């Protein structure tokens, strides 16, 4: 089935750990971003991993020169299983992160993912990112990144990007609060891909139940293939 990734964009440590724990039976991975890390520090990654035993991806959308990207990746991958970066800053900047990921893999004997944004899910992405998204997808394929971000809010674009990147896993935001059509998305994605759900789970009065419901929907997708 398509995997479920929780986007845990809260800013309170106690709340983050509580939601992560409550939903861990039904999510395959947890994605955290700057809001939580800036509020409580990078050590929250280790705490979430220890509590849930789940893959934790840091969605920092890193977009800087290679030396700075290396520093960010080095700090992040000490704790996280993966990091999300932008590709529009150039191949050298992405390769800098991949270099750090490979170093950690050799030291720890565990996979470290470098996931590259091709097109984001919000309306503003149409202005500047979408016009070069196909080229970014080609770059992602050339660099053989661990995954690419492509939008659930625009299924036709998701499908086009998936066709370009081939076997590279898709990490797709936009389901839930952003209004992406899950049934349509599941007709495009496959078992190596992830659907990202954030507010529809962590803002729900019962995050565990919401995560369970999404898990059931993704399980049903098996029978649609």
N, C-alpha and C positions, 0 to 999 in steps of 0.2 A: 504494500500500500504506500501511498504518498505519506511522507513523514510530517509530523506536526512540530513546529518550532514556536515556542512562546517568546514574544517580544516583551521583556519585563522592564518597562520604562517608568517605573516608580522611582521615587527619590528618598524613601525612608527605608533604612536597613532592616528594621524589624518586619515591616510589611513585605519587603522583597523576599526575605527568607521564609516568611509564612506562606506567601503565594507559591514560591518555588517548591516548597515542601508539599503543599496541598495538591499541586497539579502534577507532580513528578511521575505519578503512575500512568499518566495519559499523554505526556509530551515526550518527544524524542530528543529535543535539544532546547536550550534556553539561550536567548540572545539578549545581551544587555548593552546599553549605549552610554554616552557621556552623562546623561542626567543622573543615573545611579552612581556611576564611578566618581564623578565630580563631587557628588554629595557625600559619599561615604568612603571612597578610596578603592584602589584596585584589589585590595585583599578580599573584597566582597566576592570576587570571582572564585577564589579558593573556597570560601565559605559555602557558596551555592553548590559548587562541585562536591564538596564533602557531604553536604546535606542530601543532595539529590542523586548523586552518582551519574549525572547526565552531562552530555557534551555542552560546554559553555562557549559561545561565540561572542567576541567583543565587536560590536557594530560601531566602529570609530570613523568609518568612511575616510580613512587616512588619505590625504591629498597634499603632499609636500615634496620637497626635493629629496633625492635618495638618502643623504646622510641623516636627515630628520626622520624620514620614514623608518630607517634602521633603528634609530633610538626608540621611537614609539613602539615598533614591533618587538624590540628586545624587552622592553618593560612589560608589554602586554602578554606576549607568549610565554613568559615565565609562569603565568597563571592560567591563561585561556587556552582552549583547544583550537581556536582560530581567530582570525581578524579580518574585518571587511575594509577594503580600500577602494579608492577611485582609480579608474584607468585613464581618465582624460589628462592627467598630468604627465603621462608618457610611460613607455615600457620600462625605462631605467628605474623609475620610482617604484613600480610594481616588483621588478626583479630584486630591488633592495630588500623588500619585505620577504620575498621568497627565499632569499639567501639566509635571512635570520631564521625563518621557519625550518629550513633544512638543517641549520646548526642545532636547533633545539631537538629536532627529530633524531639526530645522531647522538646527542647527549642523553636524551630521555627514552629513546626507543618507542616514542609515541607520535602519532600523526598530528601535525600542526597544519591547519587549513589556512590558505590565503584565498579569500573570496573577493571577487572584483565586481563592482557595480557596472552594469551596462545601461540600464534605464530605471529610474526610480518611479514610485507609484503615485506621487502627488500630481495635481494638475500642472504645476509650474515646470515639471520635467519636460513637458512638450516644447517649451520655449527654446532650451539650449542643449539639453542632454539627448533628447530623442533624435534630433537630426544626425548625431554622430554615434547613436547606440549600436547600429549594425557594425560600424567600424570597430567600436569597442569590443563587441562580441568576437570579431575576427582576431583582435589582439588577445583576448582571453583564451581563445583556442590556440593561438600561436604559443603563448606562454604556458599553456597547460595548467591554468590555475585550478584550485580545488573546487571552485563553484563560482557561479555568477548570480547577481541579483537582477531579476527581471519582474515587471509589474503584473500583478493579478488584476489590477484595475483596467488594463487594456489587453484583453485576451489575444487580440490579433497581433499585438507587438510581442507578447509573451511567446506565442507560437513561432513567430519569425525568428526571434532570438534563439529559441530552443533548436530550431532547424540549423542555425549557424553554428552553435557551440557543440552540437552533437552529443557526445557521451558525458560532457561536463555537467554535473548536477546543477539544477536551478534552485535558487533560494528566493521564494516569491512572496513579497508583501502586498497587502491591499485587501485581504479578506477580513470581514467584520466591520469595523467602524468606517473604513474607507469605501465600503460598498461593493467590493469585488464579488462576482458570481461564482460561488464555489463549484457548482455543477459544471459550469463551462470550463473552469480552470482544470478540474480533475479529468476532463476529456483530453487535455493537452499534456499534463504532467505524468510522470511514471514513478516507480518505487524508489528511485535514487534521489528524487526531488523532495523539496521541503515547501510546505505552505506555512507562512508566518501569520500568526494571529496575536494581537496585542491587547488593545483596549477591550475588545469583546470578551476577553478572558479576565484580565486583571482588574477591570473596572466593574465586572459583574458582581452582584452581591454574594454569589457562590462560585468563585473561580474554579474550584475543583469540578463542580457539575458542568460548567461551561466547557472546560478542557475535555471532560469525558464525552460530552455531546459532539464536539469537533472530532475527537478520536473515532467515535462511532461512524460519523459521516465519511471520514477518510478510509476506514475499514470497508465500508460499503463500496468504495470506489474500486476495490479489487474485482468486483463482479461486473464492472462496466467495461473492463478491458477486453 
